[in-house]
């Protein structure tokens, strides 16, 4: 069994925030045949299968800085280890649309991760979802709690589709294939027409034209 956790803040006013991209991901996964969301473990859960793996989706309802309470409660109930837990979260240090996988390590100031560290330790898996950086640390709080811009919509939807298409690989422990599915959605290969470029025409030559003239005309040219 796997526990997939999306990080965010509960409530409609936060639903399109950059900080809520983790919620957006598990919501998209839940659309592919999972049970309706229900309240449990200080959050919302949805159950289903991805391939042969049973998966519990969790959205903590404790607000970001207390996310670990919900994650720890769910993990203990299902008798899981940190290795069974994967957290989807926003990442300031990655460009918008970039995705990286990580296991263990520090929380880099992310309040949701800090709380999870306190409740289950460091050895869980993470899907780091790039949202870009506002450029100065004083702008971070306002930036992450602000909605995605309209100009972000294309890459954001492609990212969510790519995750949906590759999530079976992640559940099976095939991280590279998961990332590849996302990359193909964000940067699809250019279609080939299968047609060769036409060869450039050879430059005109005076020799063929000269060969078409009669001997009398060529003799006349010498004296003209």
N, C-alpha and C positions, 0 to 999 in steps of 0.2 A: 504494500500500500504506500502511496505517495501523498504528501500534503503540499499542495501548491498554494502559496500565500501571495495575495496582491496587497500592496501597501497603498494607503490613501487616507483621506479624512471622510467620515460619513456626513451625509447631508447634501441636498441638491445644489446648494450654493458652491460646493467644492467639486462637483462632479466633473467639470471640464478643466480643473486646475492641472498644471504640469505635475504637481506633487501626487496627483491621483492616477498617473499612468498605470500603476500596478493594478488598481481596481479595474481600469479599462481592459487590461489584458485578461484577467480571470473572468470578467463579464463576457468577453468574446469567446473564451474557451467553453464557458457554461452553455453557450448557444448551441453547441454541437452534441445535443442529446443528454445533457446533465439534468438532474432533478431540479425542481424549483428551489430558489433560495429560502432558507429558514433560519431563524435566530437560534444560535447556540455558541457556546464558548466565547461569550462577550463579542460576538460578531455575527456574520452571515456565512452559512456554509451551503455548498451544493455538492452532490455526490454523482459520480459516474465512472465510466471506464474509458481509458485511452489505450487502445490495443488490448493487450492482456492484463494491463495494470489497473487496479482500482485506484481512483484518485479522489481526494477530498479537496475542494476549492474553499479557501477561507478569505474573507474580507473582515479584518478586525474593525469593530465599531467603537473602539476605545479612544479614537483620535491617534494621530501618528506617534506621538511621543510615549504612548503606553501600549503599542502594538504587541510587545512581547508577552503581555499578560494573556492575550487571546491565543497567541501561537503556542505558548507553553501549556496552556490548558488543553488545547486540542491534541497536542503531541502526547501528553500524558494519558489522555483518555483512550487514544488508539494504540498506546504502547509503542510509539515510534521512537526512532533515534534522530539526532540532527541530520544524519546522512539521508534520511527519508524526506527532509524538508527542503523545498525550493522557494525562494522569495523573489518576487518580481518587484523592482523598485526603480524610481527615477534616479538618474546619475548626472550630476552637474559636470563632471569631468570628461564626459563623452559628448561629441557633437550630436546634434539632433538626428535621430534615426539610427545611430550606431548602437550595436548590442554586443555585450561581452559577458562571458560566464566566469564565475569566480567561486571558489570554495575557501572558507576561512578568511583570515585577515581582519584588518580594522574596519571601523564603520565610517571613517572619513567625515565625521560630524553629522551624519544622517541620523535624525532623531529616532526614526522607526527602527533602523538597524541597531542603534545603541540600546534601545529597549529590548530587542530580541536577543542581543548579546547577553544582556543581564539575566534573561530568563532561561535560555537554552544553550548558552555558550557560543563559540565561534564557528563550529564545524558543520554548518549548514551550507547549502548551495544558493547561489544568487544569480539572477538574470538582471544585469545592469542595463537599464534602458536610457540611452542618451537623450537629454533634453537641452544640452548646451548650458553655457554659463553667462550671466548678465554682464560679466566683466569686472565687477568689484564685489567684495564680500558683503559690503553694506547693503547691496541691492538684492542679495540672495533670497531673503525671506519674502519680499514682495514678489519676486520673480516666480518662485515655485508655487506661491498661493494665488497666482494669476492664471486665467484661462489661456490655453493654447491660442495663438494667433490664427487668423484665417489662412495665412500663408503656410501654416504648419499642417493643414488638414490633409493634403495629398500624401506627404510622407508618413503621417501618423496612421492613416487608414491602410497604407501599404504595409507598414510595420505590423499592425494588428492582424492583417490577412496572412502575412508571412509567418507570424507566430502560430496562428491557427493551423496553417498548413504543415508546419514543422513540429508541432507539439508532440506528435507520436514519437519522434526521434528523441526528444528531451526525456519523455517518460521512460524510454528504453535505455537511457544512459548514453545516447549517441549525440553528444554535444556538437561535434563538428557538422554533422548532417543537419541538425537543428539550425545552426547559424547559417549554413548554406541555403536552406529554404528561405530564410529571411532575406539574405542577400539577393537571391534570384527575384524575389518580389520587389525589392527596393531598386535593384539595378538589373532589369531583365536584359538578356542578350539582344543585340540588334538583329532583326530578321534579315536573312540573306535573300536576294532576289533570284539567285542562281543564274544570272545573266552576266556574261563577260562584257567588260568595257569594249566598245568598238575601237579597232586599231586606227590610229591617226592616218590620214591619207598621205601617201608619199608626195614629196614636193615635186612640182612640175619640172621636167628636164627638157632642155633644148635639143638633146640628141635625137629623140624619137621624131620631133618635128622636122629636123634636118634630113632624116632618112627618108621622109615622105616626099621630098622635092626631087624633081628630075635632074639629070646631069646637066642639061642645058640651063636650067634655072640656077644651079649652083655655080656654073661657069659665069653666068651673067652677074651673080653677086660679087665675084672677084673684081670685076671692072666697074661696078657701080659706086 
